[in-house]
Amino acid sequence: MEFHPRFDWDDDESSFVDHILILPSVSYANIGQLAIDCVLNTLLNAKENDSIQLVGYLSTDAVPPMAGSCAFMYPANKTTAPSLTVNLELYQFKSKRQLILQQRTPILSGKSLQFATDLVHWAMKCGILGVYVVAGANDMLQSDALQSSQAVFTTIGHVEIRNENSLLHNHSFLEQFSSKDTTLEENLCLKSRIQMKWKDVKGTGIAPFLAYVTEQREMAFAALIMVCAEGDNVREAVLMATYVWSFLELAVDSESKGPEFLHNNEPSIRLPPSWCQMFGSEPNRALY
């Protein structure tokens, strides 16, 4: 996996030291990608010019290329807004030491472990401290163990639990959700432990592979997972975005909030303009 900096970014990968990496898993109902879109669009429209910046792109043969029109709305004062959106875009919130990776194409069949391994290897090379995944899960394939739990739950890596005094995991926030962590036999191999932990959760994409590789490399890991159905998941995506927002302890100046913001208590999430036709045209209300 290689990083390609944007032409107008005057730094390098050494600036990623001690950051955390947040990314979606291309998973059931696209909840992870939609939530990350909401978070990024809200941050990019913040009043503060230095809040977040598109710093470059990742390339790998495990993810097919794509290009499309710009997905986000940029304020007029941000003259270097990209005209295209590609498959793996990396954003940096330098003051908070956070990296957000948006992925827009699925991982090729049979290459999930390769992608997870390459991503974690790159993250460790850059001095990144932890990997955090946002994913969806299939509500029709829930096990009995999950039927009685909340719609959103977490699973936390072993390294993450050991380091419980840093911002990496924001345990005070994660504790409000049901945990998928179970007590496993110590004599099980790592692969078996990961399989046991994730056996009740279907449709989470790359998340179990990242859990496995980060555990191998002793890197902090946590996943925030929403159980949902396919369909119009805008509300679920906004809800998940507020959870990601709270987990990252983000903030937007009140002057940045306009009438286009969708209020869901706190924070106010701004929907990307590229979502306008995501689920087709609105039905003709005269029919009803």
WOPEJO-V332171 format. One record per pair of residues at least 24 apart in sequence whose ideal C-beta (glycine too) atoms are under 7 Angstrom apart, sorted by the first residue. I is the first residue (numbers start at 1). J is the second residue. Records with the same first field share a line. If there is no record, write none. Layout:
I->J ; J
//
This chain:
1->58 ; 60 ; 118 ; 119 ; 122
2->59
3->56 ; 58 ; 122
4->56 ; 57 ; 59
5->55 ; 56
6->54 ; 55 ; 56
8->80
9->55 ; 56
13->126
15->94
16->99 ; 126 ; 127 ; 128
17->126 ; 127
18->97 ; 127 ; 129
19->97 ; 98 ; 99 ; 128 ; 129
20->97 ; 98 ; 128 ; 129 ; 130 ; 132 ; 168
21->99 ; 101 ; 123 ; 128 ; 131 ; 132
22->98 ; 100 ; 132 ; 248
23->101 ; 103 ; 133
24->102 ; 103 ; 134
25->133 ; 134 ; 135 ; 204 ; 205 ; 206 ; 207
26->103 ; 106 ; 107 ; 205 ; 206
27->135 ; 136 ; 203 ; 204 ; 205 ; 207
28->136 ; 137 ; 138 ; 203 ; 228
29->136 ; 228 ; 229 ; 230 ; 233
30->136
31->135 ; 136 ; 226 ; 228 ; 233 ; 236 ; 237 ; 240
32->134 ; 135 ; 136
33->103 ; 104
34->233 ; 237
35->134 ; 237 ; 240 ; 241 ; 244
36->100 ; 102 ; 134
37->71 ; 102 ; 272
38->237 ; 238 ; 241 ; 269 ; 271
39->100 ; 241 ; 244 ; 245
40->72 ; 91 ; 100 ; 102
41->72 ; 73 ; 270 ; 271 ; 272
42->252 ; 269 ; 270
43->250
44->72 ; 74
45->73 ; 75 ; 256 ; 270
46->252 ; 253 ; 256
47->253 ; 255 ; 256
48->253
49->77
50->95
51->93
52->91 ; 92 ; 93
53->91 ; 92
54->82 ; 89 ; 91
55->90 ; 91 ; 92
56->90
57->86 ; 88 ; 89 ; 90
58->88 ; 90 ; 101
59->88
60->115 ; 118
62->107 ; 108 ; 111 ; 114 ; 115 ; 118
63->87 ; 88 ; 103 ; 105 ; 107 ; 108 ; 115
64->105 ; 108
66->104 ; 105
71->272 ; 274
72->272
73->272 ; 273
98->248
99->128
107->206
112->206 ; 209
113->209
115->206
116->206 ; 209 ; 210 ; 213
117->213
120->213 ; 214 ; 217 ; 219
124->217 ; 219
129->168 ; 220
130->160 ; 168 ; 219 ; 220 ; 221
131->210 ; 214 ; 219 ; 221
132->222
133->207 ; 210 ; 223
134->224 ; 240 ; 244
135->204 ; 205 ; 207 ; 223 ; 225
136->203 ; 226 ; 228
137->201 ; 202 ; 203 ; 204 ; 225 ; 227
138->202 ; 203
139->227 ; 228 ; 229
141->202 ; 203
142->227
143->200
145->200
146->200 ; 227
149->178
150->177 ; 178
151->226 ; 227
152->177 ; 224 ; 225 ; 226 ; 243
153->177 ; 178 ; 179 ; 180 ; 225
154->179 ; 180 ; 222 ; 223 ; 224
155->180 ; 181 ; 197 ; 211 ; 223 ; 225
156->181 ; 222
157->211 ; 214 ; 215 ; 220 ; 221 ; 222
158->215
159->218 ; 219 ; 220 ; 221
160->220 ; 221 ; 222
163->220
168->220
169->220 ; 222
170->247 ; 249
173->246 ; 247
174->222
190->215 ; 216
201->225
232->279
238->262 ; 264 ; 269
239->264
241->269
242->267 ; 269
//
